[in-house]
């Protein structure tokens, strides 16, 4: 699954275009490497998303095309450092 679609489906970011713009701006990295919106995610990848106020780091647990709002958080696990 593409990183921009995963960020939208998991509801980490609200829209896919916002996720794509974040990737193009270099604010999204997978396993320590900056990625483009079309990067293919795999289960177990560690994603870091930079925000103005800090960053969010999480591990991908599952890839699904669609999920209900209540199940969106089951797709990833936040990593505490």
TAZISUL-V590489 format. One record per backbone hydrogen bond with DSSP energy under -1.0 kcal/mol. NH is the residue of the N-H (numbers start at 0). CO is the residue of the C=O. Records with the same first field share a line. If there is no record, write none. Layout:
NH=CO / CO
This chain:
2=38
3=36
5=1
6=2
7=3
8=4
9=5
10=7
11=6
12=6
18=14
19=15
20=16
21=17
22=18
23=19
24=20
25=22
26=21
28=47
29=32
30=45
32=29
34=27
38=35
40=0
43=59
44=41
46=57
47=28
48=55
49=26
50=53
55=48
57=46
58=76
59=44
60=74
61=74
73=70
74=71
76=58
78=56
